[in-house]
Amino acid sequence: MQIQDLPYPDPGVPDARSGPRFLWWLGRNQLGGQLKALAWGLLHFTSVSSLPFCVGLAVQAVVDRSGTRLALTGLLMAICGIGVAVGDTFLHRAAVTNWITAAARVQQLLARKAALLGSGLTRRVAAGEVVAVSTGDVEKIGWFVEAVSRFTAAALTVVLVCVGLLVYQPVLGALVAVGLPLLAIAVLPLLPRATRRADLQREKAGRATELASDTVAGLRVLRGIGGEELFLDRYRRASQEVRHAAVRSARMWSLIAALQVLLPGLLLIAVVWHGIGLARQGRIDVGELVTVYSAVMVLAYPLQHFQEIAMAYSFSRPSAQRASRVLSLERHTDAGGSRAAEVPSGDLYDPATGLLAPAGRLTAVVCGDPDAAGRLAERLGGHPAEPGTSVLLGGVPLDELPLDSARTAVLVQDKDPVLLSGTLRDLLDVPASADVRAEDALAAAQCGDVLETLVEGSADTRDPLDARITERGRSLSGGQRQRLALARSLITDPEVLVLDEPTSAVDSHTEARIAEGLRKLRTGRTTVVFTSSPLLLDRADQVALVHGGELAAVGVHRDLLRTEPRYRAVVTRETEDEAAARGPLDGKDALREPSDDEAALPGALEEIEESA
């Protein structure tokens, strides 16, 4: 796999049982790239390590006054130089390719898992942790995957040099062959402590990232309650903890790096001391001494990769552990389904609560618990994050359909929809039936002022569809973001549309017009709206009250307001004490609930629309 071929057609099924298993799986799936990097690495390292032998042969040729041998040695050194340059160039190219392709594979796996789990992902894993895994952790994992081949090439080169020295000069070669393995394992006792400190640093950094992500996501609310300084202090403390942990980790790694310099130096001193004694005794030539001396000097270069692989594994193992924790999450239902792909139609029925949304009608659902309403809305879309009885659409269990078919049949817009950055045209470019135009959807969602705001914020365009939306639509108000998300959902024109509090952030005038536009645009389609707004409830064909996880009442808004105390308590925010003090409603009083400006009177909606 080359960089230009990304993304992968299929990133594969990862072994997410543990971090090390996930790293091993990544390495196996990039075996071709690893072997290519290993081959270029061997060329580079062996060429570098051959230079000392060339130097020794050249020195000996000068001592022996042999011009022919000196010329041949010069040619051999030129060949080694070419090998060093070519090997280093293509090793770097192959290593970077392995790094980027491994990181891209992990990102694809995470994106696929996020799309599969949907809203259930952030319920089981903190949003900040998902961000940390998909950014910094991906780089750490890619680093280890690409470092493996270079380490293997360095290790093989060290073995080859030791064997070569034993053959070339057995006395000094034996000293080097014994000393180099001792150098390699001398730092092993320090690695567990260094790994623990690196793990602690990554853990604290992950917590700080989660805190920063959550703070930024809730910045508007924090400003409203004056909590900016409180969370800023928390982040300062978390940041300082990361700094202290990083310093402690760096101290340990610096100690290991110092040993990687000190110990080869001691070995070099021992080789030179012993070699000088042998040369004085006439047991070795000067060229041989220079060769062994140069070989020990050069071997410090491949030995550095022993430290790098230890660092790469120490930093990538907790990252891989977090990635495998996310990738091991599974849906409670089979995303492939047990039925053939189809898009059923008909009544939408939830056996768990008894809620029935007739086909082609607008059904409003009132639920006193917002969390329960969110879970019910998710369940109506099929394949929910939590196990339970499957919802039926036209008698067909949605959980038994393939996930794509269930999503095509029922679209669920939760109470906190996300707007991705890009142009408005990109935002509205979603799979759709093409029966609803973008202009009609934007008009039904009352997005006129939103389009004006986008054009004013984009100096280089006059077409609202080409205006850019900032990240998560942060330049827009909550009501404007909500209306754009509603327009996006309306364009898709699904068989069933489920909306969870679609107008909670808009004013009553705009809400009244949205209610009317939604009703007209969705004529003949099944629409379910979770809301407690009298303006939307009064426009619904039927209203269902879900209380305590069960269907408690069904009717129209005004009848339920008069006859059902639990419904009235949710819609009017009336407490039990207020209800007892007021007493039972008669038929005339019921029409005035909850208040004149909340559309309880027959003509209130018309007055609101006229005044708007």
DARANOR-V19358 format. One record per helix or strand of 2 or more residues. SS is the DSSP state (~ for helix, > for strand). FROM is the first residue (numbers start at 1). TO is the last residue. If there is no record, write none. Layout:
ss & from & to
SS & FROM & TO
SS & FROM & TO
This chain:
ss & from & to
~ & 3 & 5
~ & 19 & 29
~ & 31 & 63
~ & 67 & 117
~ & 120 & 124
~ & 127 & 168
~ & 170 & 186
~ & 188 & 217
~ & 219 & 225
~ & 228 & 281
~ & 286 & 327
> & 348 & 350
> & 355 & 357
> & 362 & 367
~ & 370 & 380
> & 392 & 393
> & 396 & 397
~ & 398 & 400
~ & 403 & 409
> & 410 & 413
> & 422 & 423
~ & 424 & 427
~ & 438 & 444
~ & 448 & 457
~ & 464 & 466
> & 468 & 469
~ & 471 & 473
~ & 478 & 492
> & 496 & 500
~ & 508 & 521
> & 526 & 530
~ & 534 & 537
> & 542 & 547
> & 550 & 555
~ & 557 & 563
~ & 565 & 572
~ & 576 & 582
~ & 587 & 590
~ & 596 & 598
~ & 604 & 611
